Amino acid sequence: MKYLAFEEYKKLYLKYLEYGRSPEAFLKEDGDLSGKIVIDLCCGNGRLGNLALKKGANTVYFVDGCLDMMTDISPVINAKKIVTNLRVQGVCPYIPEESVDVIFCQQAINYVFCEYLLKALCIVLKQGGKFIFNTFKHKPPSMPQIDSYHCDGYNFTEVSWSDTCDNIYHVQIREGRAPHSHSFKYFSQDQYSLLLSEFFTVECKDNGKSLVYICQKK
């Protein structure tokens, strides 16, 4: 995946930032955050973690693979930035073991999901701590799907498709700008459940186009 600076990401992915599932609704999957230690995993510009701080979280670790995405993170003592390759380095030794109450990952789990990551998250989660993430419900078909739309005065086009090895490809286009493309592995609900069940008890909630996984450390 090619990382973008946040300002460029914001221009290309405006629809998802402005009209995607709100951080408010996503944080409610864990209830009261008062006094909790939180990880905003694949945090981007940190909108989820910033809101968690406003809702009373004691400390938020903002974790991403690209420092340039972290432009809007609150400059306060209990907001800690960590840049790491999650599939290789995980989140350790950057965060104390068994110190975290809840880990959120909104709209990005497909880029980093693997058994190594789950083991790393379990090291920093407290017993009974939660890992909460969402992902899309259906795999795109092999025939490229084209979605064109108008947003805040600009024309956008997206193309997405899958191959026979369950890789998903996505190209994002906005008029007057260079396109951005990326790919990631598709995991079915059964595949997620199988990998997660070794470490967590899992509840999966259907939110229409997406699924929310609420995973509690065993």
Sine and cosine of phi, psi and omega as CSV:
sin_phi,cos_phi,sin_psi,cos_psi,sin_omega,cos_omega
0.00,0.00,0.76,-0.65,0.06,-1.00
-1.00,0.06,0.84,-0.54,-0.01,-1.00
-0.98,0.19,0.59,-0.81,0.07,-1.00
-0.93,-0.37,0.52,-0.85,0.23,-0.97
-0.90,0.44,0.50,-0.87,-0.14,-0.99
-0.87,0.49,-0.62,0.78,-0.03,-1.00
-0.87,0.49,-0.62,0.79,0.05,-1.00
-0.95,0.31,-0.65,0.76,0.05,-1.00
-0.85,0.52,-0.69,0.72,-0.04,-1.00
-0.88,0.47,-0.62,0.78,0.00,-1.00
-0.94,0.35,-0.65,0.76,-0.06,-1.00
-0.98,0.19,-0.57,0.82,-0.12,-0.99
-0.92,-0.39,0.60,0.80,-0.06,-1.00
-0.83,0.56,-0.66,0.75,-0.05,-1.00
-0.86,0.51,-0.66,0.75,-0.08,-1.00
-0.96,0.27,-0.55,0.83,0.03,-1.00
-0.96,0.28,-0.63,0.78,-0.09,-1.00
-1.00,0.05,-0.56,0.83,-0.17,-0.99
-0.82,-0.58,0.09,1.00,0.07,-1.00
-0.96,0.28,0.00,-1.00,0.00,-1.00
-0.85,0.52,0.76,-0.65,-0.13,-0.99
-0.94,0.34,0.57,-0.82,0.10,-0.99
-0.85,0.53,-0.56,0.83,0.00,-1.00
-0.83,0.55,-0.76,0.65,-0.01,-1.00
-0.92,0.40,-0.61,0.80,-0.04,-1.00
-0.92,0.38,-0.69,0.72,0.01,-1.00
-0.89,0.45,-0.49,0.87,-0.02,-1.00
-0.91,0.42,-0.26,0.97,0.03,-1.00
-0.90,0.44,-0.30,0.95,0.05,-1.00
-0.95,-0.32,-0.09,1.00,0.02,-1.00
0.98,0.19,-0.68,-0.73,-0.09,-1.00
-0.96,0.29,0.83,-0.56,-0.01,-1.00
-0.99,-0.15,0.05,1.00,-0.09,-1.00
-0.82,0.57,0.82,-0.57,0.07,-1.00
0.97,0.25,0.06,1.00,-0.10,-1.00
-1.00,0.06,0.40,-0.92,0.14,-0.99
-0.99,-0.14,0.82,-0.58,-0.18,-0.98
-0.80,-0.59,0.59,-0.81,0.22,-0.97
-0.93,-0.38,0.79,-0.62,0.17,-0.99
-0.99,-0.15,0.99,-0.13,-0.14,-0.99
-1.00,0.08,0.72,-0.70,-0.13,-0.99
0.82,0.57,0.82,0.58,-0.27,-0.96
-0.95,0.32,-0.36,0.93,-0.07,-1.00
0.86,0.51,-0.80,-0.59,0.00,-1.00
-0.99,0.12,0.07,1.00,0.14,-0.99
0.99,0.16,0.34,0.94,-0.08,-1.00
-0.90,0.43,-0.55,0.84,0.01,-1.00
-0.94,0.34,-0.75,0.66,-0.01,-1.00
-0.92,0.40,-0.60,0.80,0.06,-1.00
-0.87,0.49,-0.66,0.75,0.01,-1.00
-0.93,0.37,-0.60,0.80,0.04,-1.00
-0.87,0.49,-0.64,0.77,0.05,-1.00
-0.89,0.45,-0.67,0.74,0.02,-1.00
-0.90,0.43,-0.46,0.89,-0.01,-1.00
-1.00,-0.02,0.19,0.98,0.17,-0.99
0.97,-0.26,0.07,1.00,0.05,-1.00
-0.85,0.52,0.64,-0.76,-0.02,-1.00
-0.95,0.33,-0.73,0.69,-0.02,-1.00
-0.58,-0.82,0.63,-0.78,0.12,-0.99
-0.82,-0.57,0.81,-0.59,0.16,-0.99
-1.00,-0.06,0.88,-0.47,0.03,-1.00
-1.00,-0.08,0.92,-0.39,-0.13,-0.99
-0.88,-0.47,0.81,-0.59,0.01,-1.00
-0.43,-0.90,0.25,-0.97,0.05,-1.00
-1.00,0.02,-0.04,1.00,-0.12,-0.99
-0.64,-0.77,0.91,-0.42,0.00,-1.00
-0.90,0.44,-0.53,0.85,-0.04,-1.00
-0.90,0.43,-0.31,0.95,0.03,-1.00
-0.98,0.20,-0.29,0.96,-0.19,-0.98
-1.00,-0.04,0.68,0.73,-0.14,-0.99
-0.98,0.22,-0.44,0.90,-0.13,-0.99
-0.96,-0.28,0.26,0.96,-0.06,-1.00
-0.97,0.23,0.72,-0.70,-0.07,-1.00
-0.82,0.58,0.80,-0.60,0.01,-1.00
-0.99,0.13,0.90,0.43,-0.01,-1.00
-0.86,-0.51,0.33,-0.94,-0.15,-0.99
-0.90,0.43,-0.47,0.88,-0.04,-1.00
-0.99,-0.14,0.32,0.95,0.17,-0.99
-0.92,-0.39,0.91,-0.41,-0.12,-0.99
-0.90,-0.44,0.82,-0.58,-0.01,-1.00
-1.00,-0.04,0.72,-0.70,0.06,-1.00
-0.74,-0.68,0.84,-0.54,0.07,-1.00
-0.96,-0.27,0.86,-0.51,-0.09,-1.00
-0.42,-0.91,0.46,-0.89,0.16,-0.99
-1.00,0.09,0.97,-0.22,-0.16,-0.99
-0.91,0.42,-0.49,0.87,-0.02,-1.00
-0.98,0.20,-0.23,0.97,-0.04,-1.00
-0.89,-0.46,-0.71,0.70,-0.08,-1.00
-0.98,-0.21,-0.25,0.97,-0.04,-1.00
0.88,0.47,-0.57,-0.82,0.03,-1.00
-0.88,-0.48,0.07,1.00,0.04,-1.00
-0.96,-0.28,0.54,-0.84,0.13,0.99
-1.00,-0.06,0.45,0.89,-0.12,-0.99
-0.97,0.26,-0.40,0.91,-0.08,-1.00
-0.82,-0.58,0.70,-0.71,-0.02,-1.00
-0.85,0.53,0.57,-0.82,0.00,-1.00
-0.90,0.43,0.62,-0.78,0.06,-1.00
0.76,0.65,0.71,0.70,-0.01,-1.00
-0.91,-0.42,-0.19,0.98,-0.18,-0.98
-0.98,-0.21,0.70,-0.71,0.02,-1.00
-1.00,0.09,-0.67,0.75,-0.08,-1.00
-0.47,-0.88,0.63,-0.78,0.06,-1.00
-0.89,-0.46,0.81,-0.59,0.06,-1.00
-0.94,-0.35,0.64,-0.77,0.13,-0.99
-0.65,-0.76,0.96,-0.28,-0.08,-1.00
-0.97,-0.23,0.87,-0.49,0.14,-0.99
0.89,0.46,0.49,0.87,-0.04,-1.00
-0.57,-0.82,0.04,1.00,-0.14,-0.99
-0.89,0.46,-0.49,0.87,-0.06,-1.00
-0.88,0.48,-0.44,0.90,-0.04,-1.00
-0.98,0.20,-0.35,0.94,-0.18,-0.98
-0.78,-0.63,-0.13,0.99,-0.15,-0.99
-0.91,0.42,0.80,-0.61,0.08,-1.00
-0.18,-0.98,0.23,-0.97,-0.02,-1.00
-0.89,0.46,-0.61,0.79,0.00,-1.00
-0.87,0.50,-0.68,0.73,0.02,-1.00
-0.87,0.49,-0.70,0.71,-0.02,-1.00
-0.87,0.50,-0.66,0.75,0.04,-1.00
-0.89,0.46,-0.67,0.74,0.00,-1.00
-0.90,0.43,-0.64,0.77,0.01,-1.00
-0.92,0.39,-0.61,0.79,0.00,-1.00
-0.91,0.41,-0.48,0.88,0.03,-1.00
-0.91,0.42,-0.64,0.77,-0.07,-1.00
-1.00,-0.01,-0.33,0.94,0.01,-1.00
-0.97,0.25,0.62,-0.78,0.16,-0.99
-0.92,0.38,0.33,-0.94,0.13,-0.99
-0.87,0.50,0.79,-0.61,-0.04,-1.00
0.99,0.10,-0.04,1.00,0.05,-1.00
-0.92,0.40,0.29,-0.96,-0.13,-0.99
-0.89,-0.45,0.56,-0.83,0.17,-0.99
-0.87,-0.49,0.90,-0.44,-0.11,-0.99
-0.86,-0.51,0.83,-0.56,0.02,-1.00
-0.56,-0.83,0.29,-0.96,0.09,-1.00
-0.79,-0.61,0.37,-0.93,0.04,-1.00
-0.40,-0.92,0.24,-0.97,-0.02,-1.00
-0.95,0.32,0.38,-0.92,-0.14,-0.99
-1.00,0.05,-0.57,0.82,-0.11,-0.99
-0.85,-0.52,0.59,-0.81,0.07,-1.00
-0.97,0.23,0.71,-0.70,0.08,-1.00
-0.87,0.50,0.52,-0.85,0.02,-1.00
-0.95,0.33,0.18,-0.98,0.01,-1.00
-0.95,0.32,-0.46,0.89,0.09,-1.00
-0.96,0.27,0.84,-0.54,-0.01,-1.00
-0.81,0.59,0.77,-0.64,0.02,-1.00
-0.98,-0.20,0.76,-0.65,-0.06,-1.00
-0.93,-0.38,0.80,-0.60,0.02,-1.00
-0.82,-0.57,0.90,-0.43,0.04,-1.00
-0.93,-0.38,0.65,-0.76,-0.04,-1.00
-0.42,-0.91,0.23,-0.97,-0.02,-1.00
-0.90,-0.44,0.77,-0.63,-0.06,-1.00
-0.59,-0.81,0.86,-0.51,0.03,-1.00
0.78,0.62,0.65,0.76,0.09,-1.00
1.00,0.02,0.07,1.00,-0.03,-1.00
-0.82,-0.57,0.50,-0.87,0.06,-1.00
-1.00,-0.07,0.71,-0.70,-0.01,-1.00
-0.80,-0.59,0.48,-0.88,0.15,-0.99
-0.66,-0.75,0.71,-0.70,0.09,-1.00
-0.86,-0.51,0.62,-0.78,0.08,-1.00
-0.81,-0.59,0.78,-0.63,0.01,-1.00
-0.64,-0.77,0.55,-0.84,0.02,-1.00
-0.29,-0.96,0.20,-0.98,0.03,-1.00
-0.82,-0.57,0.33,-0.94,0.08,-1.00
-0.93,-0.38,-0.04,-1.00,-0.08,-1.00
-0.96,0.29,-0.19,0.98,0.03,-1.00
-0.98,-0.18,0.26,0.97,0.02,-1.00
0.91,0.41,0.48,0.88,0.20,-0.98
-1.00,0.00,0.63,-0.78,0.03,-1.00
-0.92,-0.38,0.68,-0.73,-0.02,-1.00
-0.87,-0.50,0.61,-0.79,-0.04,-1.00
-0.60,-0.80,0.74,-0.67,0.07,-1.00
-0.85,-0.52,0.79,-0.62,-0.02,-1.00
-0.92,-0.38,0.80,-0.60,-0.08,-1.00
-0.79,-0.62,0.71,-0.71,0.15,-0.99
-0.77,-0.64,0.67,-0.75,-0.05,-1.00
-0.81,0.58,0.70,-0.72,0.07,-1.00
0.99,0.16,0.05,1.00,-0.02,-1.00
-0.76,-0.65,0.36,-0.93,0.08,-1.00
-0.92,0.38,0.59,-0.80,0.02,-1.00
-0.96,0.27,0.26,-0.97,0.08,-1.00
-0.78,-0.62,0.73,-0.69,0.01,-1.00
-0.80,-0.61,0.51,-0.86,0.07,-1.00
-0.42,-0.91,0.23,-0.97,0.01,-1.00
-0.60,-0.80,0.38,-0.93,0.03,-1.00
-0.35,-0.94,0.21,-0.98,-0.03,-1.00
-1.00,0.09,0.68,-0.73,0.09,-1.00
-1.00,0.03,0.72,-0.70,0.13,-0.99
-0.87,-0.49,0.75,-0.66,0.07,-1.00
-0.98,0.22,0.19,-0.98,0.04,-1.00
-0.87,0.50,-0.63,0.78,0.03,-1.00
-0.91,0.41,-0.63,0.77,0.01,-1.00
-0.92,0.40,-0.68,0.73,0.07,-1.00
-0.85,0.52,-0.76,0.65,-0.06,-1.00
-0.88,0.48,-0.64,0.77,-0.02,-1.00
-0.90,0.43,-0.73,0.68,-0.03,-1.00
-0.94,0.34,-0.63,0.77,-0.04,-1.00
-0.94,0.34,-0.55,0.84,-0.16,-0.99
-0.90,0.43,-0.34,0.94,0.05,-1.00
-0.92,0.38,-0.47,0.88,-0.12,-0.99
-0.90,-0.44,-0.40,0.92,-0.17,-0.98
-0.70,-0.71,0.40,-0.92,0.35,-0.94
-1.00,0.02,0.68,-0.74,-0.24,-0.97
-0.84,-0.54,0.76,-0.65,0.19,-0.98
-0.90,-0.44,0.75,-0.66,0.02,-1.00
-0.89,-0.45,0.82,-0.57,-0.03,-1.00
-0.92,-0.38,0.72,-0.70,0.00,-1.00
-1.00,0.01,0.88,-0.47,0.02,-1.00
-0.92,-0.40,0.65,0.76,0.02,-1.00
1.00,0.03,-0.97,-0.24,0.00,-1.00
-0.98,0.17,-0.25,0.97,-0.06,-1.00
-0.80,-0.60,0.28,-0.96,0.11,-0.99
-0.90,-0.44,0.63,-0.77,0.08,-1.00
-0.92,-0.38,0.81,-0.59,0.02,-1.00
-0.97,-0.25,0.83,-0.55,0.06,-1.00
-0.93,-0.38,0.95,-0.31,-0.18,-0.98
-0.90,-0.43,0.84,-0.54,-0.01,-1.00
-0.95,-0.31,0.79,-0.61,-0.04,-1.00
-0.87,0.49,0.75,-0.67,-0.01,-1.00
-0.96,0.29,0.00,0.00,0.00,0.00
